Amino acid sequence: MDVPLSPDLQAKLSRLAAEQGRASEALVVEAVERMVNYEEWFLGEVDKGLAAADRGEFVDHADVRKIIHDRYPG
């Protein structure tokens, strides 16, 4: 598979590969694997949430406020 990269992106990729002592292709494969794995996970989580909503399972508004306040006080 050939994937065209802009000259700027190619330069950044080459620089990172050189800094890490790795082949540019290895970095590209790693990046694609991360993205694909994340997308699979994310879509699975969305499906779980939609299924819960279809079953009428919702988080109470007060509970959401508490979660937000606990995570981001102030």
PQR file of N, CA, C, O and H, with PARSE charges and radii, in Angstrom:
ATOM      1  N   MET A   1       0.845  -1.170   0.000 -0.4000 1.5000
ATOM      2  CA  MET A   1       0.000   0.000   0.000 -0.0000 2.0000
ATOM      3  C   MET A   1       0.890   1.234   0.000  0.5500 1.7000
ATOM      4  O   MET A   1       1.831   1.336   0.788 -0.5500 1.4000
ATOM      5  N   ASP A   2       0.591   2.142  -0.868 -0.4000 1.5000
ATOM      6  CA  ASP A   2       1.302   3.417  -0.900 -0.0000 2.0000
ATOM      7  C   ASP A   2       0.400   4.497  -0.329  0.5500 1.7000
ATOM      8  O   ASP A   2      -0.752   4.649  -0.737 -0.5500 1.4000
ATOM      9  H   ASP A   2      -0.172   2.059  -1.508  0.4000 1.0000
ATOM     10  N   VAL A   3       0.939   5.237   0.615 -0.4000 1.5000
ATOM     11  CA  VAL A   3       0.185   6.322   1.237 -0.0000 2.0000
ATOM     12  C   VAL A   3       0.959   7.612   1.010  0.5500 1.7000
ATOM     13  O   VAL A   3       2.054   7.783   1.545 -0.5500 1.4000
ATOM     14  H   VAL A   3       1.874   5.114   0.947  0.4000 1.0000
ATOM     15  N   PRO A   4       0.394   8.523   0.218 -0.5600 1.5000
ATOM     16  CA  PRO A   4       1.114   9.778  -0.028  0.2800 2.0000
ATOM     17  C   PRO A   4       1.106  10.661   1.226  0.5500 1.7000
ATOM     18  O   PRO A   4       0.064  10.867   1.847 -0.5500 1.4000
ATOM     19  N   LEU A   5       2.269  11.168   1.580 -0.4000 1.5000
ATOM     20  CA  LEU A   5       2.407  12.073   2.714 -0.0000 2.0000
ATOM     21  C   LEU A   5       2.887  13.416   2.192  0.5500 1.7000
ATOM     22  O   LEU A   5       3.653  13.488   1.231 -0.5500 1.4000
ATOM     23  H   LEU A   5       3.116  10.999   1.075  0.4000 1.0000
ATOM     24  N   SER A   6       2.431  14.466   2.834 -0.4000 1.5000
ATOM     25  CA  SER A   6       2.920  15.791   2.458 -0.0000 2.0000
ATOM     26  C   SER A   6       4.418  15.856   2.779  0.5500 1.7000
ATOM     27  O   SER A   6       4.903  15.128   3.645 -0.5500 1.4000
ATOM     28  H   SER A   6       1.809  14.407   3.615  0.4000 1.0000
ATOM     29  N   PRO A   7       5.130  16.715   2.091 -0.5600 1.5000
ATOM     30  CA  PRO A   7       6.562  16.852   2.388  0.2800 2.0000
ATOM     31  C   PRO A   7       6.834  17.198   3.855  0.5500 1.7000
ATOM     32  O   PRO A   7       7.797  16.706   4.442 -0.5500 1.4000
ATOM     33  N   ASP A   8       5.990  18.038   4.441 -0.4000 1.5000
ATOM     34  CA  ASP A   8       6.158  18.417   5.840 -0.0000 2.0000
ATOM     35  C   ASP A   8       5.988  17.206   6.760  0.5500 1.7000
ATOM     36  O   ASP A   8       6.791  16.988   7.667 -0.5500 1.4000
ATOM     37  H   ASP A   8       5.208  18.438   3.964  0.4000 1.0000
ATOM     38  N   LEU A   9       4.941  16.426   6.518 -0.4000 1.5000
ATOM     39  CA  LEU A   9       4.707  15.242   7.345 -0.0000 2.0000
ATOM     40  C   LEU A   9       5.818  14.221   7.144  0.5500 1.7000
ATOM     41  O   LEU A   9       6.267  13.602   8.108 -0.5500 1.4000
ATOM     42  H   LEU A   9       4.289  16.603   5.781  0.4000 1.0000
ATOM     43  N   GLN A  10       6.265  14.037   5.916 -0.4000 1.5000
ATOM     44  CA  GLN A  10       7.364  13.109   5.633 -0.0000 2.0000
ATOM     45  C   GLN A  10       8.628  13.536   6.378  0.5500 1.7000
ATOM     46  O   GLN A  10       9.341  12.693   6.923 -0.5500 1.4000
ATOM     47  H   GLN A  10       5.900  14.540   5.133  0.4000 1.0000
ATOM     48  N   ALA A  11       8.905  14.834   6.402 -0.4000 1.5000
ATOM     49  CA  ALA A  11      10.091  15.332   7.109 -0.0000 2.0000
ATOM     50  C   ALA A  11       9.981  15.068   8.613  0.5500 1.7000
ATOM     51  O   ALA A  11      10.946  14.638   9.245 -0.5500 1.4000
ATOM     52  H   ALA A  11       8.325  15.518   5.960  0.4000 1.0000
ATOM     53  N   LYS A  12       8.813  15.326   9.174 -0.4000 1.5000
ATOM     54  CA  LYS A  12       8.608  15.061  10.604 -0.0000 2.0000
ATOM     55  C   LYS A  12       8.771  13.577  10.906  0.5500 1.7000
ATOM     56  O   LYS A  12       9.421  13.203  11.882 -0.5500 1.4000
ATOM     57  H   LYS A  12       8.029  15.676   8.661  0.4000 1.0000
ATOM     58  N   LEU A  13       8.188  12.744  10.075 -0.4000 1.5000
ATOM     59  CA  LEU A  13       8.281  11.301  10.252 -0.0000 2.0000
ATOM     60  C   LEU A  13       9.737  10.845  10.177  0.5500 1.7000
ATOM     61  O   LEU A  13      10.185  10.056  11.009 -0.5500 1.4000
ATOM     62  H   LEU A  13       7.660  13.047   9.282  0.4000 1.0000
ATOM     63  N   SER A  14      10.458  11.329   9.203 -0.4000 1.5000
ATOM     64  CA  SER A  14      11.870  10.964   9.051 -0.0000 2.0000
ATOM     65  C   SER A  14      12.689  11.406  10.263  0.5500 1.7000
ATOM     66  O   SER A  14      13.558  10.676  10.739 -0.5500 1.4000
ATOM     67  H   SER A  14      10.094  11.970   8.527  0.4000 1.0000
ATOM     68  N   ARG A  15      12.396  12.614  10.754 -0.4000 1.5000
ATOM     69  CA  ARG A  15      13.112  13.115  11.932 -0.0000 2.0000
ATOM     70  C   ARG A  15      12.835  12.247  13.157  0.5500 1.7000
ATOM     71  O   ARG A  15      13.758  11.880  13.884 -0.5500 1.4000
ATOM     72  H   ARG A  15      11.690  13.207  10.367  0.4000 1.0000
ATOM     73  N   LEU A  16      11.550  11.917  13.387 -0.4000 1.5000
ATOM     74  CA  LEU A  16      11.203  11.070  14.524 -0.0000 2.0000
ATOM     75  C   LEU A  16      11.835   9.692  14.406  0.5500 1.7000
ATOM     76  O   LEU A  16      12.357   9.154  15.382 -0.5500 1.4000
ATOM     77  H   LEU A  16      10.800  12.215  12.796  0.4000 1.0000
ATOM     78  N   ALA A  17      11.788   9.137  13.234 -0.4000 1.5000
ATOM     79  CA  ALA A  17      12.373   7.810  13.021 -0.0000 2.0000
ATOM     80  C   ALA A  17      13.864   7.830  13.319  0.5500 1.7000
ATOM     81  O   ALA A  17      14.385   6.928  13.974 -0.5500 1.4000
ATOM     82  H   ALA A  17      11.364   9.574  12.441  0.4000 1.0000
ATOM     83  N   ALA A  18      14.544   8.856  12.840 -0.4000 1.5000
ATOM     84  CA  ALA A  18      15.982   8.974  13.086 -0.0000 2.0000
ATOM     85  C   ALA A  18      16.267   9.131  14.577  0.5500 1.7000
ATOM     86  O   ALA A  18      17.191   8.510  15.102 -0.5500 1.4000
ATOM     87  H   ALA A  18      14.121   9.590  12.308  0.4000 1.0000
ATOM     88  N   GLU A  19      15.480   9.957  15.255 -0.4000 1.5000
ATOM     89  CA  GLU A  19      15.668  10.169  16.694 -0.0000 2.0000
ATOM     90  C   GLU A  19      15.472   8.879  17.480  0.5500 1.7000
ATOM     91  O   GLU A  19      16.135   8.655  18.492 -0.5500 1.4000
ATOM     92  H   GLU A  19      14.729  10.461  14.827  0.4000 1.0000
ATOM     93  N   GLN A  20      14.561   8.032  17.013 -0.4000 1.5000
ATOM     94  CA  GLN A  20      14.263   6.783  17.712 -0.0000 2.0000
ATOM     95  C   GLN A  20      15.075   5.605  17.195  0.5500 1.7000
ATOM     96  O   GLN A  20      15.006   4.507  17.745 -0.5500 1.4000
ATOM     97  H   GLN A  20      14.022   8.214  16.191  0.4000 1.0000
ATOM     98  N   GLY A  21      15.840   5.834  16.143 -0.4000 1.5000
ATOM     99  CA  GLY A  21      16.622   4.752  15.570 -0.0000 2.0000
ATOM    100  C   GLY A  21      15.746   3.660  14.969  0.5500 1.7000
ATOM    101  O   GLY A  21      16.072   2.475  15.035 -0.5500 1.4000
ATOM    102  H   GLY A  21      15.896   6.727  15.696  0.4000 1.0000
ATOM    103  N   ARG A  22      14.632   4.079  14.386 -0.4000 1.5000
ATOM    104  CA  ARG A  22      13.677   3.132  13.809 -0.0000 2.0000
ATOM    105  C   ARG A  22      13.408   3.514  12.366  0.5500 1.7000
ATOM    106  O   ARG A  22      13.696   4.630  11.936 -0.5500 1.4000
ATOM    107  H   ARG A  22      14.367   5.042  14.332  0.4000 1.0000
ATOM    108  N   ALA A  23      12.854   2.571  11.631 -0.4000 1.5000
ATOM    109  CA  ALA A  23      12.467   2.840  10.248 -0.0000 2.0000
ATOM    110  C   ALA A  23      11.176   3.649  10.229  0.5500 1.7000
ATOM    111  O   ALA A  23      10.304   3.459  11.077 -0.5500 1.4000
ATOM    112  H   ALA A  23      12.620   1.664  11.981  0.4000 1.0000
ATOM    113  N   SER A  24      11.059   4.545   9.268 -0.4000 1.5000
ATOM    114  CA  SER A  24       9.836   5.336   9.117 -0.0000 2.0000
ATOM    115  C   SER A  24       8.620   4.432   8.972  0.5500 1.7000
ATOM    116  O   SER A  24       7.561   4.706   9.538 -0.5500 1.4000
ATOM    117  H   SER A  24      11.768   4.699   8.579  0.4000 1.0000
ATOM    118  N   GLU A  25       8.775   3.360   8.215 -0.4000 1.5000
ATOM    119  CA  GLU A  25       7.662   2.424   7.988 -0.0000 2.0000
ATOM    120  C   GLU A  25       7.162   1.827   9.301  0.5500 1.7000
ATOM    121  O   GLU A  25       5.961   1.623   9.475 -0.5500 1.4000
ATOM    122  H   GLU A  25       9.635   3.138   7.755  0.4000 1.0000
ATOM    123  N   ALA A  26       8.079   1.548  10.222 -0.4000 1.5000
ATOM    124  CA  ALA A  26       7.684   0.980  11.512 -0.0000 2.0000
ATOM    125  C   ALA A  26       6.835   1.969  12.303  0.5500 1.7000
ATOM    126  O   ALA A  26       5.868   1.583  12.961 -0.5500 1.4000
ATOM    127  H   ALA A  26       9.055   1.714  10.081  0.4000 1.0000
ATOM    128  N   LEU A  27       7.206   3.253  12.232 -0.4000 1.5000
ATOM    129  CA  LEU A  27       6.409   4.274  12.928 -0.0000 2.0000
ATOM    130  C   LEU A  27       5.022   4.399  12.321  0.5500 1.7000
ATOM    131  O   LEU A  27       4.038   4.570  13.040 -0.5500 1.4000
ATOM    132  H   LEU A  27       7.991   3.566  11.698  0.4000 1.0000
ATOM    133  N   VAL A  28       4.942   4.316  11.003 -0.4000 1.5000
ATOM    134  CA  VAL A  28       3.643   4.412  10.328 -0.0000 2.0000
ATOM    135  C   VAL A  28       2.765   3.231  10.712  0.5500 1.7000
ATOM    136  O   VAL A  28       1.585   3.408  11.014 -0.5500 1.4000
ATOM    137  H   VAL A  28       5.741   4.177  10.418  0.4000 1.0000
ATOM    138  N   VAL A  29       3.334   2.022  10.703 -0.4000 1.5000
ATOM    139  CA  VAL A  29       2.558   0.834  11.084 -0.0000 2.0000
ATOM    140  C   VAL A  29       2.067   0.975  12.521  0.5500 1.7000
ATOM    141  O   VAL A  29       0.908   0.678  12.809 -0.5500 1.4000
ATOM    142  H   VAL A  29       4.293   1.879  10.457  0.4000 1.0000
ATOM    143  N   GLU A  30       2.936   1.424  13.423 -0.4000 1.5000
ATOM    144  CA  GLU A  30       2.540   1.604  14.822 -0.0000 2.0000
ATOM    145  C   GLU A  30       1.410   2.625  14.951  0.5500 1.7000
ATOM    146  O   GLU A  30       0.459   2.414  15.704 -0.5500 1.4000
ATOM    147  H   GLU A  30       3.878   1.665  13.189  0.4000 1.0000
ATOM    148  N   ALA A  31       1.519   3.715  14.224 -0.4000 1.5000
ATOM    149  CA  ALA A  31       0.478   4.750  14.281 -0.0000 2.0000
ATOM    150  C   ALA A  31      -0.851   4.219  13.763  0.5500 1.7000
ATOM    151  O   ALA A  31      -1.895   4.478  14.362 -0.5500 1.4000
ATOM    152  H   ALA A  31       2.291   3.886  13.613  0.4000 1.0000
ATOM    153  N   VAL A  32      -0.827   3.488  12.672 -0.4000 1.5000
ATOM    154  CA  VAL A  32      -2.064   2.938  12.112 -0.0000 2.0000
ATOM    155  C   VAL A  32      -2.661   1.913  13.079  0.5500 1.7000
ATOM    156  O   VAL A  32      -3.875   1.891  13.285 -0.5500 1.4000
ATOM    157  H   VAL A  32       0.021   3.278  12.186  0.4000 1.0000
ATOM    158  N   GLU A  33      -1.815   1.065  13.674 -0.4000 1.5000
ATOM    159  CA  GLU A  33      -2.314   0.093  14.650 -0.0000 2.0000
ATOM    160  C   GLU A  33      -2.993   0.784  15.821  0.5500 1.7000
ATOM    161  O   GLU A  33      -4.071   0.371  16.249 -0.5500 1.4000
ATOM    162  H   GLU A  33      -0.829   1.083  13.508  0.4000 1.0000
ATOM    163  N   ARG A  34      -2.365   1.838  16.343 -0.4000 1.5000
ATOM    164  CA  ARG A  34      -2.965   2.576  17.464 -0.0000 2.0000
ATOM    165  C   ARG A  34      -4.315   3.163  17.077  0.5500 1.7000
ATOM    166  O   ARG A  34      -5.281   3.066  17.833 -0.5500 1.4000
ATOM    167  H   ARG A  34      -1.489   2.173  15.995  0.4000 1.0000
ATOM    168  N   MET A  35      -4.378   3.768  15.904 -0.4000 1.5000
ATOM    169  CA  MET A  35      -5.619   4.400  15.462 -0.0000 2.0000
ATOM    170  C   MET A  35      -6.717   3.358  15.261  0.5500 1.7000
ATOM    171  O   MET A  35      -7.850   3.562  15.696 -0.5500 1.4000
ATOM    172  H   MET A  35      -3.593   3.847  15.289  0.4000 1.0000
ATOM    173  N   VAL A  36      -6.394   2.255  14.611 -0.4000 1.5000
ATOM    174  CA  VAL A  36      -7.393   1.220  14.353 -0.0000 2.0000
ATOM    175  C   VAL A  36      -7.862   0.607  15.670  0.5500 1.7000
ATOM    176  O   VAL A  36      -9.060   0.400  15.865 -0.5500 1.4000
ATOM    177  H   VAL A  36      -5.474   2.089  14.256  0.4000 1.0000
ATOM    178  N   ASN A  37      -6.934   0.319  16.569 -0.4000 1.5000
ATOM    179  CA  ASN A  37      -7.328  -0.246  17.865 -0.0000 2.0000
ATOM    180  C   ASN A  37      -8.214   0.717  18.644  0.5500 1.7000
ATOM    181  O   ASN A  37      -9.199   0.300  19.253 -0.5500 1.4000
ATOM    182  H   ASN A  37      -5.961   0.488  16.411  0.4000 1.0000
ATOM    183  N   TYR A  38      -7.870   2.001  18.628 -0.4000 1.5000
ATOM    184  CA  TYR A  38      -8.689   2.992  19.326 -0.0000 2.0000
ATOM    185  C   TYR A  38     -10.081   3.073  18.712  0.5500 1.7000
ATOM    186  O   TYR A  38     -11.075   3.100  19.438 -0.5500 1.4000
ATOM    187  H   TYR A  38      -7.069   2.339  18.132  0.4000 1.0000
ATOM    188  N   GLU A  39     -10.163   3.111  17.388 -0.4000 1.5000
ATOM    189  CA  GLU A  39     -11.462   3.207  16.722 -0.0000 2.0000
ATOM    190  C   GLU A  39     -12.330   1.995  17.045  0.5500 1.7000
ATOM    191  O   GLU A  39     -13.529   2.135  17.288 -0.5500 1.4000
ATOM    192  H   GLU A  39      -9.355   3.089  16.798  0.4000 1.0000
ATOM    193  N   GLU A  40     -11.725   0.797  17.048 -0.4000 1.5000
ATOM    194  CA  GLU A  40     -12.482  -0.411  17.404 -0.0000 2.0000
ATOM    195  C   GLU A  40     -13.010  -0.303  18.827  0.5500 1.7000
ATOM    196  O   GLU A  40     -14.179  -0.593  19.080 -0.5500 1.4000
ATOM    197  H   GLU A  40     -10.752   0.683  16.850  0.4000 1.0000
ATOM    198  N   TRP A  41     -12.149   0.116  19.765 -0.4000 1.5000
ATOM    199  CA  TRP A  41     -12.558   0.260  21.154 -0.0000 2.0000
ATOM    200  C   TRP A  41     -13.665   1.307  21.272  0.5500 1.7000
ATOM    201  O   TRP A  41     -14.692   1.056  21.903 -0.5500 1.4000
ATOM    202  H   TRP A  41     -11.199   0.351  19.560  0.4000 1.0000
ATOM    203  N   PHE A  42     -13.462   2.477  20.669 -0.4000 1.5000
ATOM    204  CA  PHE A  42     -14.420   3.572  20.773 -0.0000 2.0000
ATOM    205  C   PHE A  42     -15.789   3.166  20.229  0.5500 1.7000
ATOM    206  O   PHE A  42     -16.812   3.410  20.868 -0.5500 1.4000
ATOM    207  H   PHE A  42     -12.628   2.681  20.156  0.4000 1.0000
ATOM    208  N   LEU A  43     -15.804   2.551  19.053 -0.4000 1.5000
ATOM    209  CA  LEU A  43     -17.084   2.140  18.463 -0.0000 2.0000
ATOM    210  C   LEU A  43     -17.767   1.085  19.322  0.5500 1.7000
ATOM    211  O   LEU A  43     -18.994   1.068  19.427 -0.5500 1.4000
ATOM    212  H   LEU A  43     -14.973   2.354  18.534  0.4000 1.0000
ATOM    213  N   GLY A  44     -16.983   0.204  19.936 -0.4000 1.5000
ATOM    214  CA  GLY A  44     -17.551  -0.775  20.854 -0.0000 2.0000
ATOM    215  C   GLY A  44     -18.186  -0.109  22.064  0.5500 1.7000
ATOM    216  O   GLY A  44     -19.258  -0.515  22.514 -0.5500 1.4000
ATOM    217  H   GLY A  44     -15.986   0.217  19.851  0.4000 1.0000
ATOM    218  N   GLU A  45     -17.520   0.914  22.590 -0.4000 1.5000
ATOM    219  CA  GLU A  45     -18.066   1.645  23.740 -0.0000 2.0000
ATOM    220  C   GLU A  45     -19.334   2.406  23.353  0.5500 1.7000
ATOM    221  O   GLU A  45     -20.279   2.472  24.140 -0.5500 1.4000
ATOM    222  H   GLU A  45     -16.649   1.243  22.225  0.4000 1.0000
ATOM    223  N   VAL A  46     -19.363   2.974  22.164 -0.4000 1.5000
ATOM    224  CA  VAL A  46     -20.568   3.659  21.682 -0.0000 2.0000
ATOM    225  C   VAL A  46     -21.713   2.653  21.573  0.5500 1.7000
ATOM    226  O   VAL A  46     -22.835   2.940  21.988 -0.5500 1.4000
ATOM    227  H   VAL A  46     -18.595   2.920  21.525  0.4000 1.0000
ATOM    228  N   ASP A  47     -21.433   1.487  21.020 -0.4000 1.5000
ATOM    229  CA  ASP A  47     -22.468   0.449  20.909 -0.0000 2.0000
ATOM    230  C   ASP A  47     -22.989   0.047  22.281  0.5500 1.7000
ATOM    231  O   ASP A  47     -24.194  -0.136  22.454 -0.5500 1.4000
ATOM    232  H   ASP A  47     -20.521   1.253  20.683  0.4000 1.0000
ATOM    233  N   LYS A  48     -22.098  -0.092  23.260 -0.4000 1.5000
ATOM    234  CA  LYS A  48     -22.523  -0.429  24.621 -0.0000 2.0000
ATOM    235  C   LYS A  48     -23.433   0.662  25.181  0.5500 1.7000
ATOM    236  O   LYS A  48     -24.462   0.373  25.791 -0.5500 1.4000
ATOM    237  H   LYS A  48     -21.119   0.056  23.120  0.4000 1.0000
ATOM    238  N   GLY A  49     -23.041   1.923  24.964 -0.4000 1.5000
ATOM    239  CA  GLY A  49     -23.841   3.039  25.472 -0.0000 2.0000
ATOM    240  C   GLY A  49     -25.204   3.106  24.811  0.5500 1.7000
ATOM    241  O   GLY A  49     -26.209   3.352  25.478 -0.5500 1.4000
ATOM    242  H   GLY A  49     -22.205   2.158  24.468  0.4000 1.0000
ATOM    243  N   LEU A  50     -25.247   2.891  23.510 -0.4000 1.5000
ATOM    244  CA  LEU A  50     -26.536   2.907  22.808 -0.0000 2.0000
ATOM    245  C   LEU A  50     -27.427   1.760  23.272  0.5500 1.7000
ATOM    246  O   LEU A  50     -28.636   1.934  23.427 -0.5500 1.4000
ATOM    247  H   LEU A  50     -24.431   2.692  22.967  0.4000 1.0000
ATOM    248  N   ALA A  51     -26.832   0.590  23.494 -0.4000 1.5000
ATOM    249  CA  ALA A  51     -27.607  -0.549  23.983 -0.0000 2.0000
ATOM    250  C   ALA A  51     -28.159  -0.258  25.372  0.5500 1.7000
ATOM    251  O   ALA A  51     -29.310  -0.587  25.661 -0.5500 1.4000
ATOM    252  H   ALA A  51     -25.850   0.449  23.368  0.4000 1.0000
ATOM    253  N   ALA A  52     -27.358   0.353  26.233 -0.4000 1.5000
ATOM    254  CA  ALA A  52     -27.828   0.715  27.572 -0.0000 2.0000
ATOM    255  C   ALA A  52     -28.962   1.731  27.478  0.5500 1.7000
ATOM    256  O   ALA A  52     -29.952   1.624  28.202 -0.5500 1.4000
ATOM    257  H   ALA A  52     -26.423   0.621  25.999  0.4000 1.0000
ATOM    258  N   ALA A  53     -28.826   2.708  26.598 -0.4000 1.5000
ATOM    259  CA  ALA A  53     -29.885   3.709  26.424 -0.0000 2.0000
ATOM    260  C   ALA A  53     -31.160   3.054  25.907  0.5500 1.7000
ATOM    261  O   ALA A  53     -32.258   3.406  26.340 -0.5500 1.4000
ATOM    262  H   ALA A  53     -28.022   2.796  26.010  0.4000 1.0000
ATOM    263  N   ASP A  54     -31.024   2.102  24.984 -0.4000 1.5000
ATOM    264  CA  ASP A  54     -32.191   1.391  24.475 -0.0000 2.0000
ATOM    265  C   ASP A  54     -32.900   0.621  25.582  0.5500 1.7000
ATOM    266  O   ASP A  54     -34.115   0.426  25.531 -0.5500 1.4000
ATOM    267  H   ASP A  54     -30.132   1.816  24.633  0.4000 1.0000
ATOM    268  N   ARG A  55     -32.129   0.180  26.593 -0.4000 1.5000
ATOM    269  CA  ARG A  55     -32.722  -0.536  27.727 -0.0000 2.0000
ATOM    270  C   ARG A  55     -33.256   0.430  28.787  0.5500 1.7000
ATOM    271  O   ARG A  55     -33.810   0.003  29.800 -0.5500 1.4000
ATOM    272  H   ARG A  55     -31.142   0.338  26.634  0.4000 1.0000
ATOM    273  N   GLY A  56     -33.088   1.726  28.548 -0.4000 1.5000
ATOM    274  CA  GLY A  56     -33.565   2.721  29.492 -0.0000 2.0000
ATOM    275  C   GLY A  56     -32.608   2.980  30.636  0.5500 1.7000
ATOM    276  O   GLY A  56     -32.994   3.559  31.651 -0.5500 1.4000
ATOM    277  H   GLY A  56     -32.638   2.073  27.725  0.4000 1.0000
ATOM    278  N   GLU A  57     -31.371   2.559  30.484 -0.4000 1.5000
ATOM    279  CA  GLU A  57     -30.367   2.749  31.528 -0.0000 2.0000
ATOM    280  C   GLU A  57     -29.640   4.072  31.295  0.5500 1.7000
ATOM    281  O   GLU A  57     -28.846   4.203  30.364 -0.5500 1.4000
ATOM    282  H   GLU A  57     -31.057   2.089  29.659  0.4000 1.0000
ATOM    283  N   PHE A  58     -29.921   5.036  32.145 -0.4000 1.5000
ATOM    284  CA  PHE A  58     -29.309   6.351  32.031 -0.0000 2.0000
ATOM    285  C   PHE A  58     -28.671   6.721  33.352  0.5500 1.7000
ATOM    286  O   PHE A  58     -29.068   6.207  34.398 -0.5500 1.4000
ATOM    287  H   PHE A  58     -30.566   4.930  32.901  0.4000 1.0000
ATOM    288  N   VAL A  59     -27.695   7.600  33.320 -0.4000 1.5000
ATOM    289  CA  VAL A  59     -27.069   8.112  34.531 -0.0000 2.0000
ATOM    290  C   VAL A  59     -27.861   9.332  34.971  0.5500 1.7000
ATOM    291  O   VAL A  59     -28.171  10.212  34.168 -0.5500 1.4000
ATOM    292  H   VAL A  59     -27.373   8.018  32.470  0.4000 1.0000
ATOM    293  N   ASP A  60     -28.181   9.373  36.252 -0.4000 1.5000
ATOM    294  CA  ASP A  60     -28.936  10.479  36.820 -0.0000 2.0000
ATOM    295  C   ASP A  60     -28.131  11.776  36.704  0.5500 1.7000
ATOM    296  O   ASP A  60     -26.908  11.780  36.844 -0.5500 1.4000
ATOM    297  H   ASP A  60     -27.929   8.658  36.905  0.4000 1.0000
ATOM    298  N   HIS A  61     -28.840  12.867  36.446 -0.4000 1.5000
ATOM    299  CA  HIS A  61     -28.191  14.165  36.266 -0.0000 2.0000
ATOM    300  C   HIS A  61     -27.327  14.533  37.472  0.5500 1.7000
ATOM    301  O   HIS A  61     -26.220  15.041  37.298 -0.5500 1.4000
ATOM    302  H   HIS A  61     -29.834  12.863  36.332  0.4000 1.0000
ATOM    303  N   ALA A  62     -27.804  14.291  38.669 -0.4000 1.5000
ATOM    304  CA  ALA A  62     -27.047  14.622  39.882 -0.0000 2.0000
ATOM    305  C   ALA A  62     -25.751  13.811  39.943  0.5500 1.7000
ATOM    306  O   ALA A  62     -24.722  14.319  40.389 -0.5500 1.4000
ATOM    307  H   ALA A  62     -28.704  13.878  38.810  0.4000 1.0000
ATOM    308  N   ASP A  63     -25.799  12.561  39.498 -0.4000 1.5000
ATOM    309  CA  ASP A  63     -24.594  11.730  39.491 -0.0000 2.0000
ATOM    310  C   ASP A  63     -23.570  12.264  38.495  0.5500 1.7000
ATOM    311  O   ASP A  63     -22.370  12.249  38.771 -0.5500 1.4000
ATOM    312  H   ASP A  63     -26.636  12.149  39.136  0.4000 1.0000
ATOM    313  N   VAL A  64     -24.031  12.730  37.350 -0.4000 1.5000
ATOM    314  CA  VAL A  64     -23.128  13.304  36.360 -0.0000 2.0000
ATOM    315  C   VAL A  64     -22.474  14.561  36.924  0.5500 1.7000
ATOM    316  O   VAL A  64     -21.269  14.758  36.769 -0.5500 1.4000
ATOM    317  H   VAL A  64     -25.006  12.742  37.126  0.4000 1.0000
ATOM    318  N   ARG A  65     -23.258  15.403  37.571 -0.4000 1.5000
ATOM    319  CA  ARG A  65     -22.698  16.620  38.176 -0.0000 2.0000
ATOM    320  C   ARG A  65     -21.638  16.268  39.208  0.5500 1.7000
ATOM    321  O   ARG A  65     -20.598  16.923  39.270 -0.5500 1.4000
ATOM    322  H   ARG A  65     -24.237  15.243  37.696  0.4000 1.0000
ATOM    323  N   LYS A  66     -21.887  15.239  40.022 -0.4000 1.5000
ATOM    324  CA  LYS A  66     -20.919  14.830  41.039 -0.0000 2.0000
ATOM    325  C   LYS A  66     -19.639  14.320  40.385  0.5500 1.7000
ATOM    326  O   LYS A  66     -18.544  14.657  40.836 -0.5500 1.4000
ATOM    327  H   LYS A  66     -22.733  14.707  39.971  0.4000 1.0000
ATOM    328  N   ILE A  67     -19.754  13.520  39.341 -0.4000 1.5000
ATOM    329  CA  ILE A  67     -18.575  13.007  38.644 -0.0000 2.0000
ATOM    330  C   ILE A  67     -17.731  14.164  38.097  0.5500 1.7000
ATOM    331  O   ILE A  67     -16.508  14.185  38.240 -0.5500 1.4000
ATOM    332  H   ILE A  67     -20.643  13.245  38.975  0.4000 1.0000
ATOM    333  N   ILE A  68     -18.414  15.122  37.470 -0.4000 1.5000
ATOM    334  CA  ILE A  68     -17.700  16.276  36.899 -0.0000 2.0000
ATOM    335  C   ILE A  68     -17.052  17.090  38.001  0.5500 1.7000
ATOM    336  O   ILE A  68     -15.894  17.489  37.884 -0.5500 1.4000
ATOM    337  H   ILE A  68     -19.407  15.105  37.354  0.4000 1.0000
ATOM    338  N   HIS A  69     -17.806  17.343  39.089 -0.4000 1.5000
ATOM    339  CA  HIS A  69     -17.252  18.128  40.192 -0.0000 2.0000
ATOM    340  C   HIS A  69     -16.062  17.413  40.824  0.5500 1.7000
ATOM    341  O   HIS A  69     -15.059  18.054  41.140 -0.5500 1.4000
ATOM    342  H   HIS A  69     -18.747  17.018  39.184  0.4000 1.0000
ATOM    343  N   ASP A  70     -16.155  16.096  41.015 -0.4000 1.5000
ATOM    344  CA  ASP A  70     -15.056  15.342  41.612 -0.0000 2.0000
ATOM    345  C   ASP A  70     -13.824  15.355  40.723  0.5500 1.7000
ATOM    346  O   ASP A  70     -12.696  15.430  41.211 -0.5500 1.4000
ATOM    347  H   ASP A  70     -16.970  15.576  40.759  0.4000 1.0000
ATOM    348  N   ARG A  71     -14.042  15.284  39.428 -0.4000 1.5000
ATOM    349  CA  ARG A  71     -12.924  15.241  38.482 -0.0000 2.0000
ATOM    350  C   ARG A  71     -12.331  16.630  38.242  0.5500 1.7000
ATOM    351  O   ARG A  71     -11.124  16.771  38.044 -0.5500 1.4000
ATOM    352  H   ARG A  71     -14.958  15.223  39.032  0.4000 1.0000
ATOM    353  N   TYR A  72     -13.189  17.654  38.261 -0.4000 1.5000
ATOM    354  CA  TYR A  72     -12.745  19.022  37.977 -0.0000 2.0000
ATOM    355  C   TYR A  72     -13.262  19.962  39.051  0.5500 1.7000
ATOM    356  O   TYR A  72     -14.154  20.768  38.785 -0.5500 1.4000
ATOM    357  H   TYR A  72     -14.169  17.539  38.421  0.4000 1.0000
ATOM    358  N   PRO A  73     -12.721  19.877  40.257 -0.5600 1.5000
ATOM    359  CA  PRO A  73     -13.219  20.741  41.347  0.2800 2.0000
ATOM    360  C   PRO A  73     -12.913  22.209  41.078  0.5500 1.7000
ATOM    361  O   PRO A  73     -11.940  22.559  40.409 -0.5500 1.4000
ATOM    362  N   GLY A  74     -13.777  23.047  41.623 -0.4000 1.5000
ATOM    363  CA  GLY A  74     -13.508  24.482  41.515 -0.0000 2.0000
ATOM    364  C   GLY A  74     -14.519  25.145  40.769  0.5500 1.7000
ATOM    365  O   GLY A  74     -14.451  26.359  40.579 -0.5500 1.4000
ATOM    366  H   GLY A  74     -14.567  22.763  42.167  0.4000 1.0000
TER
END
